[in-house]
Amino acid sequence: QVQLVESGGGLVQAGGSLRLSCAASGLFFENYAMGWFRQTPGKEREFVAAISRNGENTYVTDSMKGRFTISRDNAKNTVYLQMNSLKPEDTAVYYCAAVNTYSSRTYYRTERAYNYWGQGTQVTVSS
């Protein structure tokens, strides 16, 4: 049974930092490209960042470039999202997702590409 468990969310002041973690189990982690998405009430889920199987290729959506970084540790079956210079508009539930892919260098930016999802972790940024 595949499980993705996010952690690291919480309440932070604007300008602060958080590091989200997503621990994967029940799958061979090295075969999966990973992604982070976020969602606020009443809005569609939004792509945040993605990383290839081998961790060499990453993508962060334009509005978060320079503030957010995605990384992974295949030995720990974990993907991370480092978030710096947080803004109130970053408040959302953050989800990690996994997709089984043949290519070691490909990442995916669309929600429908992903096979598995975590339950989400709340991030709240106060002004």
ABEGO torsion letter per residue (X at the ends): XBBBBBBGBEBBBBGBBBBBBBBBBGBBAAABBBBBBBBBBGBBBBBABBBBAAGABBBBBAAABGABBBBBBAAAGBBBBBBBGBBAAABBBBBBBBBBBABAABBBABAAABABBBAEBBBBBBX
